[in-house]
Amino acid sequence: MQSNEINKLIDNITSDISDYNIAILISTIFKNKYKYVGNNKWIYYNNNEQKWQNDSKNKKLINDINIDITNLILNRIKYYNELKNLIHDIDKYNNYEIINNKLLLIINKLHNKKYLNSIIKETKSFLNNDIN
């Protein structure tokens, strides 16, 4: 996965914070790692054992979203903070500040169990085993 593509997806979320856009980001990042197999069951590819395994109660998916997706968003926040330090245009500075606040809001939402379950439901259609 190219970091430019990931950054574009993250930036797109700041324009429209929707379950759909967040699900696109998650499914793009995890497209070769997770599959939804129906009946609220997920499988993940275990690299160590070189096989697909059940993800009991989505624990691994939830953990990976909380860690991997959060870290990607934090890296984007760091990028915008660096830009803020390099510019002298107050409008651009304020724009970057707004973007960072939106990204922090997304991180907070992803750590809310009810919201995260909603995102996982939205992600099912993108990582459906039948279509990938």
C-alpha positions in Angstrom: 0.0 0.0 0.0 1.5 3.3 -1.1 1.6 5.9 1.6 0.4 8.6 -0.8 -2.8 6.6 -1.4 -3.3 6.2 2.4 -2.7 9.9 3.0 -5.3 10.7 0.3 -7.8 8.4 2.0 -7.1 10.0 5.4 -7.4 13.5 3.9 -10.7 12.5 2.2 -12.1 11.6 5.6 -11.4 15.1 6.9 -13.6 16.5 4.1 -16.4 14.1 5.0 -16.3 12.3 8.3 -18.6 9.4 7.4 -18.7 5.7 8.4 -18.4 5.0 4.6 -15.1 6.9 4.2 -13.6 5.5 7.4 -14.6 2.0 6.2 -12.9 2.6 2.9 -9.7 3.5 4.7 -9.9 0.4 6.9 -10.7 -1.9 4.1 -7.9 -0.5 1.9 -5.3 -1.0 4.7 -6.6 -4.5 5.7 -7.6 -5.8 2.3 -5.1 -8.7 2.4 -5.4 -9.3 6.1 -9.1 -9.6 6.9 -12.1 -11.1 5.3 -15.7 -11.0 6.4 -17.2 -14.5 5.9 -20.8 -13.9 7.0 -22.8 -14.4 10.2 -20.8 -11.7 11.9 -17.6 -13.8 11.6 -14.3 -12.5 10.4 -11.1 -14.3 9.5 -7.6 -12.9 9.4 -4.4 -14.1 7.7 -1.9 -15.2 10.2 1.5 -14.6 8.6 3.4 -16.7 11.1 1.3 -19.8 10.4 0.7 -18.9 6.7 -3.1 -19.5 7.0 -6.5 -17.8 7.5 -7.8 -18.0 11.1 -11.0 -17.1 12.9 -11.1 -13.7 14.6 -13.1 -14.5 17.7 -15.4 -11.6 18.5 -13.4 -9.4 16.1 -10.8 -8.9 18.8 -7.9 -8.8 16.4 -9.6 -6.5 13.9 -10.6 -4.1 16.7 -7.1 -4.2 18.1 -5.6 -3.6 14.7 -8.0 -0.7 14.0 -7.1 0.8 17.4 -3.4 0.5 16.8 -2.7 0.5 13.1 -5.3 3.0 11.9 -4.7 5.3 14.8 -1.0 5.3 14.1 -1.6 6.2 10.4 -3.8 9.0 11.4 -1.3 10.2 14.1 1.4 10.3 11.4 -0.9 12.5 9.3 -1.4 14.8 12.3 2.4 15.0 12.7 2.7 15.9 9.0 0.2 18.8 9.3 1.9 19.9 12.5 5.2 20.1 10.6 3.5 22.1 7.9 2.1 24.5 10.4 5.6 25.2 11.7 6.9 26.0 8.3 4.3 28.5 7.1 3.5 32.1 7.8 0.1 32.2 6.3 -2.5 32.4 9.1 -5.3 31.0 6.9 -3.2 27.9 6.0 -2.2 27.5 9.6 -5.8 27.6 10.7 -6.8 25.1 8.0 -4.1 22.7 9.1 -5.3 23.1 12.7 -8.9 22.3 11.6 -7.7 19.2 9.8 -5.8 18.0 12.8 -8.8 18.6 15.1 -10.9 16.5 12.7 -8.3 13.7 12.7 -8.2 13.7 16.5 -12.0 13.5 16.5 -11.8 10.4 14.2 -9.3 8.8 16.5 -11.5 9.4 19.5 -14.5 7.9 17.6 -12.5 4.8 16.7 -11.8 4.2 20.4 -15.6 4.3 21.2 -16.8 0.7 21.2 -20.3 1.5 19.9 -19.0 3.7 17.0 -16.3 1.1 16.2 -18.9 -1.6 15.9 -20.8 0.6 13.5 -17.6 1.1 11.4 -17.0 -2.7 11.4 -20.5 -3.3 10.1 -19.8 -0.8 7.3 -16.5 -2.4 6.5 -18.1 -5.8 6.0 -19.2 -5.0 2.4 -15.7 -4.0 1.4 -14.0 -7.1 2.9 -16.6 -9.6 2.0 -15.0 -13.0 1.3 -17.4 -13.6 -1.7 -16.4 -10.6 -3.7 -12.6 -10.4 -2.9 
